[in-house]
């Protein structure tokens, strides 16, 4: 079966691309032919056209962007983002849309007049040609039930993670400013999450735990002054570790740190990647994969207490990386392609 993925080509710059790339690789491992078309990226408020022939060959998997005409050869088109109508009207291959955004992250910007992705997804779900609306995290089913018909919903409980990239072996990044305990923050602030209260909790922890360093990777640049004020206090207390924008070696960064701390209530890619590398996680989820360190990220005192629990376990040698990696098996590509191949057959025979 020929599966065509349409997404912006943006290695190490865009979580949507990383998800699309791993889904495409999983399709290939599942015995399908894969076509990947670059839908283009937005830069400085302007959308740039996709480019043919770009190559991403990280971790032994070579993905090369194809021409838009290749969509005509597809049995199924997986739309991760929009593209010119001229690309998809030339054929009648069934379409499966992937909703990469969380409901509130789609709803709130529209409420503020910034975009219309929430309304767009509602419209796309009504297309006869749309056979499935794929979304992650069954926690959001009640949200998407509002406008996606039950028969068109395809829920993926967890993101798919390339286990050849994210695992416990291989190169370990050298932190510039390490401490005794190295906590990693690598989420960006979004419409439905914020780092502020979590970082305030980290500051409280730094005051009480000697040797604790908070490292920021993938931090949004340039840094606004309000963040400079907060991070300045963290630095004054000796708790600011590395402060870095986007990097191309996150798998080695995870392995250099002792714990990931994330404001998310769901198992996002960053959480899945960290777990796959054997790194424990502090977040808000009550998912069975992350039961060791959970807290209310909107309450700094809760964050502080969760960090204390982790540090106590770390000092006692109670961090079981093998057990963490075992839990992370839910992200592997085999699980994904077994699910998707079943639905591909269903869609083809619709």
Secondary structure, DSSP 8 states (H G I E B T S, - for coil): -EEEEEE---TTT-HHHHHHHHHHHHHHHTT-EEEEEE---EETTEE----TT-EE-GGG--EE-B-GGGGGG-SEEEESS---HHHHTT---EEEEEE-S-HHHHHHHHHTTS--HHHHHHHHTT-TTEEEEEEE-GGGHHHHTTTS-GGGEEEESS----TTTSSSSS-----SS--SEEEEE----BTTB-SHHHHHHHHHHHHHSTTEEEEE-S--SS--HHHHHHHHHHHHTT-EEEE----S-HHHHHHHSSEEE---SS--HHHHHHHHTT-EEEES---TTS-SEE--TT-HHHHHHHHHHHHHHHHHT---HHHHHHHGGGGSHHHHHHHHHHHHHHHHT-
